[in-house]
Amino acid sequence: MNCAKTFTTHNETAHISRREALIMTVGALLSSGAMAQDFPQKAVQLVVPYSPGGLTDNIARIYANSLKDSWGQAVVIDNKPGAGATLGAAVAARANPDGHTFLLGSVGMVTNPFMFKTLPYKPTDLVPLALAATAPNVLYVHPSVPAMNVKELVDYAKKNPGALSFASSGQGSSPHLAAALFAAKAGIEVLHVPYKGTAQAITDLIGGQVKVYFDTMQSMPYAKDGKIRALAVTTEKRLAQAPDLPTVEESGVASGVFSSSWFGYFIHAKTPIAIQKKIAQNLINIGQDKEIQQKLATMGVIPSMLDSAGFEAFLKKETEKWGDVIRSLNIQLG
């Protein structure tokens, strides 16, 4: 009885291994695509690392309503304020990576790693989906402050060291960094008063509990009503929406104070790529809608949609910029 001798060469084994790997990869892609088609299968959680009523929260609710219409599933806003927006980021970073939880973050996403010795999450656990909007900061003061322009504000601060209290929407927020940068460039001493969001900060500015606040154009209606006073904007050129408002740079007493808030979406890095792409495309479609853009404009923000690649490049520049500022000013929060 003859027995056939069966054997496999090293090259044949390698070929089979590559073929099996290819089959597994294709299978995974097909499975991921099928999951994306069925996504979402339940209510989606949109984490906002700030209190209700603030600008980030308001932007999130506009997008949540549109996503609900597109997906046929509820999109629930989950406000997690505190600790420089790290608490909210941690919720998204620890979530099940199935796409049903994502985050609307701001500048703290790039600045917190420089300011906190430890974070309650790993920054690499979150990846960018899309940038939604940007918002230049405006320097506002309470009417009790004897200053009609930036120079007069700086002169007052120098004559009264520590008398000016600067509000912010939280530790490490864009208003906080803008105030720190402004104080350093102007050579003045200020008191930082952090809040857990914009709503309470602007309320206390109007009430006079704090005297200065770098907020966005959203607070301009209060300035028009005389409840607060707008002194300057932190852009290189004047804003088309407020051409009579000078830049801080024009004052000649605080050069290099350029600061804007921005609002972008992040998701767990292990979320299937097909689901990431689907959510990102849905967000971009919403941001390109003229009605949505008008709603954002009335809130004082500039629609600035970028896809994941564009947003990633934007984040790299923001990281380099604010990393240099934080190191030079030695801003540490914990």
LINLINRA-V323546 format. One record per run of one state. SS is the DSSP state (A for helix, B for strand, O for the rest). FROM is the first residue (numbers start at 1). LEN is the number of residues. If there is no record, write none. Layout:
BEGIN
ss=<SS | SS>
from=<FROM | FROM>
len=<LEN | LEN>
END
This chain:
BEGIN
ss=<O | A | O | B | O | A | O | B | O | A | O | B | O | A | O | A | B | O | B | O | A | O | B | O | A | O | B | O | A | O | B | O | A | O | B | O | A | O | B | O | A | O | B | O | A | O | A | O | B | O | A | O>
from=<1 | 10 | 39 | 44 | 49 | 55 | 72 | 75 | 80 | 83 | 95 | 101 | 106 | 108 | 116 | 123 | 126 | 137 | 138 | 143 | 150 | 160 | 165 | 169 | 174 | 187 | 191 | 195 | 198 | 208 | 212 | 216 | 217 | 225 | 228 | 234 | 240 | 243 | 247 | 248 | 249 | 252 | 260 | 269 | 273 | 288 | 290 | 299 | 302 | 307 | 308 | 330>
len=<9 | 29 | 5 | 5 | 6 | 17 | 3 | 5 | 3 | 12 | 6 | 5 | 2 | 8 | 7 | 3 | 11 | 1 | 5 | 7 | 10 | 5 | 4 | 5 | 13 | 4 | 4 | 3 | 10 | 4 | 4 | 1 | 8 | 3 | 6 | 6 | 3 | 4 | 1 | 1 | 3 | 8 | 9 | 4 | 15 | 2 | 9 | 3 | 5 | 1 | 22 | 5>
END
